């Protein structure tokens, strides 16, 4: 082989390696890195502030004080005595039009439409839990999109688990996990028996799915609705500020429509996250309520990724999920 042929062979090898890296990065990592995000879509955040300003503080306060229990329905469905009709300003066709105007490619638009389809399918679950427990519908939907890979993850498909909620090892399970993770050769399946992990209702069991470790076990639900309700219970059970795994304090700390300085939150939770205030949003520390709530989730260690708050915020603003928060309050006060 002459020098020129050798050079071409080397260049071809480099191109093949780069192609493999590209495929692995953009096609094999799943939906979590492929959900189309727009940094600024018609200034969504400023429009949100104006929209919430129209409601007034009294309407927001009334929402947080209400203790009624009604079934949430959307659209123009007939109102029953035990129903609350939420007439939504979130219109998927408007978002599709805006994505087209933004110049989305065919593939990117198709991916965005799948996100809109997911939101359309499960929005009532998120609104119901916000109505009853004050957990923000915008944040819940963004978490579900991210955690379930837009409903396409194995965990979502096989276990109806859209939030990545794990089973907790029992004493027996902890002993087995310790042996396996210290290098013993027991079968990994030996650690996935039902008796090795506990789970909470409405879960009906656990399933072994490799996340941080091959022995990880996640809760299984009969329906997606059960997954949403279990997620809400997780986010409201413990309210101790500054404690890992406690999220209940978040939902009234950052009321709908407000802005918040997350500096102190980041300082108070730095021992848990290892993040400075400037790490959450690229130096920005005064953020909308839903971004502050996402920061609280990160502070209490809901997710390990340091970019988790940014992803949640980007999803909410790209797909205008904040509208569901507004629409629910508007429906309660109208």
N, C-alpha and C positions, 0 to 999 in steps of 0.2 A: 504494500500500500504506500503510495507516494505521500509527501507531506501535505498536499492539498486535500487528498482524500481523508487523511488522518484528521485534518482540521474540521472538515465537514462532518465527519463521524462524531467528533467531540462536541460540535455545535448541536448536532441532532440529539445527542445524549442529554445535553443540558436542557434543550427544548422539551424532551420527553419528561424529564424530572420535574420541570416547572409545570407542565401540563398535569401531571399526577397530583402535584401539590394543589393546583387550582381546583381540580375535580374534588379532591378530598375536602378542601376548605369550603367550597361553595355548593357542593351537591351531596356530600355524604354526611355533613353535620346536621342535616335536617332543617326543619322549618324555623328553628330558633334564630338562625342567622339569615334567613331569607325573607322574613316578613318585611315588605316594603315600608320604609320610613321616610318621611319628608320633614326636614328640619323646620320649615316654615310653610304652612299651607294657608294662604290668605289671612295670615296673622291670627291664627286660631285662638291663642291665649288672650290677646287684647279684646277680641270679640266676645270671648267667654266672660271677661271682667265686666264688659258693658251689659251683657245679658243678665248676669247675676245682680248687678247694681239696680236693674229694673225691678227685681223682686223685692228688695228692701230687707233690712235686718230683721224686721218683724216676721216676715215669711220664713226666713231661715230658722229663727228662734222657735217658731211654731212647729217646724219639722222636728227639731230636736226634742221638743216637749211632748209630741204626740205619742200616745201609747196604744192607739187603736190597732186592731188586727183585722186586716181585710186582704182579700186576694187581689193581687196586682194583675191587671190586664192592659194590653196596649192597643192602640188603634182606635177604631170606632165601634168596638164591640159593645153590646148592650150592657148597661150597668145594673148589676144585681145589688141587693141590699148589703151584701157582704163583699162587694167588689169596689176597687178604686181604679178607674180608667185613667191611664197615663197617655195623653196625646203627645206623641213625640215630635220634637223638632229635629231629631236625628233621622235623616232620609238617605238611604244608601244610594239612590240614583243620583242625588246631588253630589255625593262624594265621588262616585264613578266619573261623573262629568268633570269634576275638578281634577281628578287624577289624569284624565285624558288631556285636559288643558295644561297640566304640568309636564306633559310629554312622556308619560309612562310607556315603556315598550309593551308589546303584546304579552310577553311572559310576565312582566312585572305587574301589569294590569290584572291578569288572571290570578296572580298570587294575592293581590289586594282584594279582589272580589271574593276570594275564599275567606279572607279575614272578615269581610262584611257579612258573608253568609253565616259565619260562626257567630258573630255578634247578634245578628238577626234571630238566630235560633235560640240563643240562651239569655237574651237581654232581660226577659221577665224574671228569670231566676235571680239575676243580680239586683234588679229593682225590688223584688220581694224582700231580699235580705237587707237591703239598704233601708227599706221602709220599717222593718221590724227591729233591726239591730244597729242601724246607722253606719254600717260598713259601706264605704263609698262604692256605688255601682261602677263608676269609671275605673277605679283601681282594681276592683275584683275582675272585671272583664279583661283589663290589660294583663293582669297576672295569669288569668286562664289562657289567654292567647299565647303568652310566653311559656308557661309551664307545660301546656299540652301540645305545643307546636301546632297551634290552630286546630286542635282536636285530632291530629294525625299521629301522635306519639303512640308507641306500643302500650304505654300505661293507660292512655285515654281510650284506646280501642279495645283493649282486653279487660280493663279493670274499671272503666268509667271514672278514672281518677284524673281530674283535670288540673290539680294543683300540686301534684307531687308529694302528697302527705304520706309519710312513712309509718310503718308499724314500729312499735317500740319493743326492743328485745326484753324478754322475761329474764329472770335470774338464770334459768337453764340456758336460754339463748345467749346471754352475755358470756357465760362460761365457754360455750361452743365457739362463739365468735373470737374470743380471746385465743383459743387454741389454734384455730385456723389462721388468724392473722399473725400469729407468732411463728408460723411456718410448719405447723403440723399438717399431715397429709389426708385428713378426713375429707370425704366428698363434700363439696360445697352444698350439694342438695341436702346433706345431713342437717344443715342449719336452717332450712326453709320450711320445716314442719310448722303447723299451726301453733303448736305448744311453745315454739321458740319466740313468737312475737305476739304482743297484745295489740288490740285495735279498739277503736271506739265507735259506737253507733253514730250514724247508720251504716258503718262499714260492716261487711259480712265475713271478712277474712283478709288474707294478705296474699301477695304475689311476688315472686322473686324477679326483680329487674335490676340489672347492673347499673348503678348510678355512680356514687363515689367508690363503691366496692362491689365485687360480684355477689356478696352475700346480702346486699340490701333488700329489704322487703317493704312493699308499699300496700296501703289499704285498698281493698276492693269494694265497689259499691254496686248496688242493683241498677242504679240509674245515674245519669249526669246530675239530675236535680239533687240527689243525695250527696254527690260530691260537692256541689255548691254549698249546701247546708252544713256539711262537715267542715268546710273551709271557714265558714262564718263562725262556727263554734270555736275553732282554733284561734281565730282572730279576736274573740271577745271573752274567752274564759279567764285569762290572766291580765290584770291591768297595772301591774307594778312597773312604774317607769324605771328605765335603766337596767332592767333585768333581761337577760337572754331568754327568748321564747315567750315574752309577754308583749302583747300587741293591743290589748283592750283600751289603753290610754290614748291611742292614736286618734280615734274617730271623733272625739269631741274636742281634742286639742287643736285640730285644724278644721274649723267649720267650713262648710261649703261656701265658695265664693271669696274666701279670704286669701290673703298672702301671709307668708310667715318667713321669719329669719331663722334658718336652721343652724346657725352657728353654735348655739349652746347645746342643741340636741347632738350635734356631731362631737362636741367636746365631751359631753357626758357619756357617750357611747364609744369613745375612741378605744377604750380597753377591749371592747368586744370586736370592733370592726377594723381597727388599725388605720382608720381614715381621718384626715383632717377636714375641716369644714369646706375648704376649697376643692376637695376631691370629689364631692358628690355631683356637682354640676359644672365642672370646668371653671371654678372660681366664683360662680354665681351663688350667693347664699340667701337672697330674698327671692322666694319662689312661690308659685300658686299652691293652693291648699293640697291638690292631689299630688304634686311633686313633694311637698313636705310630708304627706302621709307615706309616700314611697320611701322617703328618707328614714322615717320612723321604722318601717318594716326592715330596712337594711340595718338600722341601728340595733334593733332587737334580734338581728341575725336570722331573719326569715330566709335569706338567700346568701350564698357565699360569694357570688360575683360582685365585684366592686362597682360594676357598671349597672347594676340592677335598678337603682332609682332612675338613671338616665333612660333606660329602656322602657320602664313603665311610663315615664313622662312622655317620651317620644311616641309611644303607641296611643296614649290618650289624646295627644294633640294632633297627630296625623289623622286618626280616625274619629276625632271629635267626640270621644267617649264622655267628656265632661257634660255633654248635652243631657245624658241620662240623669245626672245629679240635678241639673236644673229642671228637667221635665217633671221629675218626681215631686220636687218642692212646689213647682207651679201647680201641679194637679191637686196637691193637698190643700193649697191656699185658695184655689179658684172655686 
